[in-house]
Amino acid sequence: MDNVIYVRDRRSLRLKDYDYAQAGAYFVTVCIQNRLCLFGGIVDGEMRLNDAGRMVRSMWEALPNWFPGMELDAFVVMPNHVHGIATLVGAGLALPEEKGAASSAPTLGDSVRAFKSLSAIRVNRLLMRAGSLWQRNYYEHVIRSDREMDRIREYIATNPCKWALDRENPQRTGQSAEEDALFRPEYRRISQ
């Protein structure tokens, strides 16, 4: 009998040829490395943040200070990941074209990278730990309609009460069709 393992493809999660500096709303999920539950816990369907969770929330809320062309919408810190909606409104930091740069308008990736970096430094210092806090990549979804925005806001608001079904929950007890519809990782089969 052949041993078969499944390995997650390392292809980019970003849309090919999409300009992530353009104005628009984006649903973002960032997960802790190895699904460690460092930000608090779920009690009676509500997220109870610890100091690390409060630190992460404050770093997210500070993003518009670093990226003036960004507005924040729904957001939740979960025990081992965050979900948020960020809107780029186009008031970025463009360089004059005569300097030779096409544009230095911040992208969604720039803001997520800053969030991950600054929150990791502060949380690691707070918890007296070293190493990667966040997974290497993050999930994003371009929000294309008001109906989709409402659905994602509802998903974020109700995420804590669905923790038992959450695919990021190390003690997951079930499967949420709603969540599986939002996240569809691609796997490829490798024979060993």
C-alpha positions in Angstrom: 0.0 0.0 0.0 1.4 3.4 -1.0 1.7 6.0 1.7 -0.1 9.2 0.6 0.2 12.5 2.3 -1.5 15.8 1.5 0.6 19.0 1.4 -0.8 22.5 1.2 0.2 24.2 -2.0 2.5 27.1 -1.5 1.1 29.1 -4.3 0.1 32.7 -3.6 -3.2 33.4 -2.0 -3.4 36.8 -3.7 -5.4 37.4 -6.9 -3.2 37.5 -9.9 -2.9 41.0 -11.5 -5.1 42.6 -8.8 -3.9 46.0 -7.4 -4.1 45.7 -3.7 -3.5 49.4 -3.3 -6.8 50.3 -5.0 -9.7 51.5 -3.1 -11.9 48.7 -1.8 -13.0 46.6 1.2 -11.1 43.5 2.2 -11.9 40.7 4.6 -8.7 39.6 6.4 -7.9 36.7 8.6 -4.5 36.3 10.3 -3.7 33.1 12.3 -1.2 32.4 15.0 1.6 30.0 14.2 0.7 26.4 15.2 -2.8 27.5 16.3 -1.6 28.3 19.8 -4.4 30.0 21.8 -2.6 33.0 23.2 -5.2 35.8 23.1 -7.7 34.7 25.6 -10.6 32.3 25.6 -14.3 31.8 24.7 -16.6 31.9 27.7 -20.4 31.4 27.1 -20.0 32.3 23.4 -18.0 35.5 24.1 -14.4 36.2 23.5 -12.6 37.1 26.7 -9.4 38.9 25.8 -6.3 38.6 27.9 -3.5 41.2 27.8 -2.0 39.7 24.6 -5.5 39.8 23.0 -6.0 43.4 24.0 -2.5 44.3 22.6 -3.5 42.7 19.3 -6.8 44.6 19.2 -5.0 47.9 19.9 -2.5 47.2 17.1 -5.3 46.6 14.6 -7.2 49.7 15.8 -3.9 51.8 15.3 -3.6 50.8 11.6 -5.4 54.0 10.3 -2.7 56.0 12.2 0.0 54.4 10.1 -2.0 54.2 6.9 -4.2 57.3 6.6 -6.0 55.9 3.6 -7.4 53.0 5.6 -10.7 52.7 7.4 -11.6 49.8 9.7 -14.9 48.0 10.0 -15.9 44.8 11.9 -13.2 43.1 13.8 -12.7 40.3 16.3 -9.8 38.8 18.1 -10.3 35.0 18.6 -8.1 32.8 20.8 -5.6 32.1 18.0 -6.6 34.3 15.0 -8.2 37.6 14.1 -10.8 38.5 11.5 -11.3 42.0 10.3 -12.6 44.2 7.5 -10.3 46.9 6.2 -11.2 49.5 3.6 -8.6 51.3 1.5 -10.2 54.6 0.6 -7.4 55.9 -1.7 -5.9 58.6 0.5 -2.5 56.9 0.4 1.0 58.3 0.4 1.8 58.6 -3.3 5.2 60.0 -4.3 5.4 62.6 -7.0 5.7 60.9 -10.4 8.8 62.9 -11.3 10.7 61.0 -8.6 10.5 57.9 -10.8 8.1 55.9 -8.6 4.9 54.8 -10.2 3.2 54.9 -6.8 4.0 54.3 -3.2 0.4 54.1 -2.1 0.2 51.5 0.7 -1.3 48.2 -0.2 -3.4 45.8 1.8 -0.3 43.7 2.2 1.7 46.7 3.5 -0.9 47.2 6.3 -1.2 43.5 7.2 2.6 43.2 7.2 2.9 46.2 9.6 0.1 44.8 11.8 1.7 41.4 12.0 5.2 42.7 12.7 4.3 45.3 15.3 1.8 43.1 17.1 4.3 40.1 17.1 7.0 42.3 18.7 4.7 43.5 21.4 2.9 40.3 22.1 6.2 38.3 22.2 7.7 40.9 24.6 4.5 40.8 26.8 4.5 37.0 26.9 8.3 36.7 27.2 8.5 34.4 24.3 10.5 34.3 21.1 9.9 33.1 17.6 7.1 33.6 15.0 3.8 34.7 16.4 1.8 34.7 13.2 1.6 32.2 10.3 3.7 33.1 7.3 0.7 34.2 5.2 -2.8 35.5 5.7 -6.2 35.1 4.1 -7.8 38.0 2.3 -11.0 38.3 0.3 -12.0 41.3 -1.8 -15.5 42.3 -0.8 -17.5 43.1 -3.9 -21.1 43.9 -2.8 -23.1 45.3 0.1 -24.7 41.9 0.6 -21.3 40.2 0.8 -20.2 42.9 3.3 -23.2 42.3 5.5 -22.6 38.5 5.4 -19.0 38.9 6.4 -19.8 41.4 9.2 -22.3 38.8 10.5 -19.7 36.1 10.3 -17.2 38.2 12.3 -19.8 39.2 14.9 -20.9 35.6 15.5 -17.5 33.9 15.3 -17.0 33.6 19.0 -20.3 31.8 19.6 -19.2 29.3 16.8 -15.8 28.6 18.3 -16.5 24.9 18.8 -17.0 24.6 15.0 -14.1 26.9 14.0 -11.5 25.3 11.8 -8.7 27.2 13.8 -9.9 25.7 17.1 -7.5 22.9 18.1 -10.4 21.2 20.0 -12.9 21.6 17.1 -15.9 19.4 17.7 -17.7 19.8 14.4 -17.7 21.4 11.0 -19.2 24.7 10.0 -20.5 24.8 6.4 -20.5 28.6 6.6 -16.8 28.7 7.6 -15.8 26.1 5.1 -17.5 28.1 2.3 -15.3 31.1 3.3 -12.0 29.2 3.5 -11.2 26.7 0.9 -7.5 25.8 1.1 -6.0 24.1 -1.9 -4.2 20.8 -1.3 -2.3 18.6 -3.7 -1.7 14.9 -3.3 1.8 13.6 -3.0 2.7 9.9 -3.1 5.4 8.8 -0.8 
